[in-house]
C-alpha cells in the first residue's frame, strides 16, 4: 500500500541529505538512483535505521507514493532532467507534481512548466542553497512553477528549510522559472561575495605583508560586525586551518572552478541591458585564475610597478610597523573592511536590480523583502546584512536601487573614503582588485548626473547615422548631424 509522502531521485550529496532531512521531519521518503549500488550503500550507511524506502526502479518508486504523488529530482541540470521527465510521466496521473531541485537555467524551467501543464501535471523549479550542511539540517529553498502546486509541496519544503526567528527560509517565489531565476541571482551574488573576500585577503597579504594567522584573526573580528556572514565565518576558519604539513590553504592551487550559474546571471544581465558589473567581474576573475600556466609564464615576462614607486605610495599611507602587532588594527585594515562592506552593498544592489528587471520582463510578482528573508538562513550568502536589505525593501517596496535606501546611502557615505584609499593602494602595488574596483566604478557612474555617453552617441551617429537625443528637446526625439560638414550644418531631426 502506498505510504511515502514524496519520492526523491538522485542520491548525490544534496539528494542524500535532503532525504535524511525529510525523514527527520516525519515525512516518509522513497528514493531511487540510476546506480543501484548507490541506493544500497545509502541504505546500509546514512539511511540505516530510518523509514526511508529504497526503490529498484522508477515504477517501483512511484508505486510507493500517496496521491497526489510528489517526485523530486536531484540530478544534474540539462538533458538529465528531460530524460527523467520522460521516464517518470508514464507512471504519473494528472495532478501529480514533479519538483526539480537542481541548479537549472530558468528558461528551461519555463519550458518544462508549460510542457507538463499541457500533459496535466504540475511542475516546480525549486532553487536550493546551503550545500551539504544546508541540505541535511535546513537549506534556503526558492520554489517557483505552477502556483497550483505550491499547496501540494509547501508542507514538506517549509518543514525541511532553515528557520530564522521561527520563519522558514522557503516561500513561493512566482510562476514558471521564477524560483530558479532567484537562485541564479543568489549564486551570482555568491560569486561576488567570494571574490570580494578573496581580494580583501590578497590586499592584506600581498599589500601589507600580513601572515595567514593575522588575516584569520582580522576576518574573525570582522565577522562580529556588519560583515557577519557564513562566508566570512568559514573564511576565517579556512585561514586558521593547519595540519602536520602546515597551513592547508598554502597548498591549494590558485585555479578556481565554476558550475555556470554566475555566468548565467551575467549573460541574462547583458540580454536585459543591466550593469551587473561586479558579478560579471567575479566570473571573469575565475576564468583568469584558470589560466594558471599562462599566468606563470607572464609573471616572468611582464613587469609591475617599481619598488621605488610602490614604496613612495605605500609609505605615505601605511605604517608597516603596525602590521607586526595585533593590539590595534592598522588604518589600512579598517579601510579594507570598509571597502569590502561597500562593495558588498553594490553586489546586492546589482543583484536586486536584476530581479526587479526580471519581474517586469517576465511578469513575475517577485517580493524582494521576502527574497531577502529567504536568504537570511540556510544558504551560502546568509548574513546579518540581509536583515538590513529586508527592512529596506519593506520600508519601500518600489525602491529603484538598494543604494538609494537611506540605510545604505549612509553606509556607503561612511565607507567610501576607505574604499577609495584601498583601491589607490592596490593599483600602486599592482594587486588586481577587479570586483572592488568595478563596484566603485558602478557607484560613481550611478551617482553621476552626467556621463560621457554623449560623446559615445556622437561617435555612433558619425560612423553609423544612429542618431541621438538632445538635452534641450523632449526624450525620444531623434537627431542626426552630417559630421563631415558639421561646421556648416546644424543637427537635424532624424527620420
Residue, then its C-alpha position, 0 to 999 in steps of 0.5 A: x500500500x502506498x505510504x511515502x509522502x514524496x519520492x526523491x531521485x538522485x542520491x548525490x550529496x544534496x539528494x542524500x541529505x535532503x532525504x535524511x532531512x525529510x525523514x527527520x521531519x516525519x515525512x516518509x521518503x522513497x528514493x531511487x538512483x540510476x546506480x543501484x549500488x548507490x541506493x544500497x550503500x545509502x541504505x546500509x550507511x546514512x539511511x540505516x535505521x530510518x523509514x526511508x524506502x529504497x526503490x529498484x526502479x522508477x515504477x517501483x518508486x512511484x508505486x510507493x507514493x500517496x496521491x497526489x504523488x510528489x517526485x523530486x529530482x536531484x540530478x544534474x541540470x540539462x538533458x538529465x532532467x528531460x530524460x527523467x521527465x520522460x521516464x517518470x510521466x508514464x507512471x504519473x496521473x494528472x495532478x501529480x507534481x514533479x519538483x526539480x531541485x537542481x541548479x537549472x537555467x530558468x528558461x528551461x524551467x519555463x519550458x518544462x512548466x508549460x510542457x507538463x501543464x499541457x500533459x496535466x501535471x504540475x511542475x516546480x523549479x525549486x532553487x536550493x542553497x546551503x550545500x551539504x550542511x544546508x541540505x541535511x539540517x535546513x537549506x534556503x529553498x526558492x520554489x517557483x512553477x505552477x502556483x497550483x502546486x505550491x499547496x501540494x509541496x509547501x508542507x514538506x519544503x517549509x518543514x525541511x528549510x532553515x528557520x530564522x526567528x521561527x520563519x522558514x527560509x522557503x516561500x513561493x517565489x512566482x510562476x514558471x522559472x521564477x524560483x530558479x531565476x532567484x537562485x541564479x541571482x543568489x549564486x551570482x551574488x555568491x560569486x561576488x561575495x567570494x571574490x570580494x573576500x578573496x581580494x580583501x585577503x590578497x590586499x592584506x597579504x600581498x599589500x601589507x605583508x600580513x601572515x595567514x594567522x593575522x588575516x584569520x584573526x582580522x576576518x574573525x573580528x570582522x565577522x562580529x560586525x556588519x560583515x557577519x556572514x557564513x562566508x566570512x565565518x568559514x573564511x576565517x576558519x579556512x585561514x586558521x586551518x593547519x595540519x602536520x604539513x602546515x597551513x592547508x590553504x598554502x597548498x591549494x592551487x590558485x585555479x578556481x572552478x565554476x558550475x555556470x550559474x554566475x555566468x548565467x546571471x551575467x549573460x541574462x544581465x547583458x540580454x536585459x541591458x543591466x550593469x551587473x558589473x561586479x558579478x560579471x567581474x567575479x566570473x571573469x576573475x575565475x576564468x583568469x585564475x584558470x589560466x594558471x600556466x599562462x599566468x606563470x609564464x607572464x609573471x616572468x615576462x611582464x613587469x609591475x610597478x617599481x619598488x621605488x614607486x610602490x614604496x613612495x605610495x605605500x609609505x605615505x599611507x601605511x605604517x608597516x610597523x603596525x602590521x607586526x602587532x595585533x593590539x590595534x588594527x592598522x588604518x589600512x585594515x579598517x579601510x579594507x573592511x570598509x571597502x569590502x562592506x561597500x562593495x558588498x552593498x553594490x553586489x546586492x544592489x546589482x543583484x536586486x536590480x536584476x530581479x526587479x528587471x526580471x519581474x517586469x520582463x517576465x511578469x513575475x510578482x517577485x517580493x524582494x523583502x521576502x527574497x531577502x528573508x529567504x536568504x537570511x538562513x540556510x544558504x551560502x550568502x546568509x548574513x546579518x546584512x540581509x536583515x538590513x536589505x529586508x527592512x529596506x525593501x519593506x520600508x519601500x517596496x518600489x525602491x529603484x536601487x538598494x543604494x538609494x535606501x537611506x540605510x545604505x546611502x549612509x553606509x556607503x557615505x561612511x565607507x567610501x573614503x576607505x574604499x577609495x584609499x584601498x583601491x589607490x593602494x592596490x593599483x600602486x602595488x599592482x594587486x588586481x582588485x577587479x570586483x572592488x574596483x568595478x563596484x566603485x566604478x558602478x557607484x560613481x557612474x550611478x551617482x553621476x548626473x552626467x556621463x560621457x555617453x554623449x560623446x559615445x552617441x556622437x561617435x555612433x551617429x558619425x560612423x553609423x547615422x544612429x542618431x541621438x537625443x538632445x538635452x534641450x528637446x523632449x526624450x525620444x526625439x531623434x537627431x542626426x548631424x552630417x559630421x563631415x560638414x558639421x561646421x556648416x550644418x546644424x543637427x537635424x531631426x532624424x527620420 
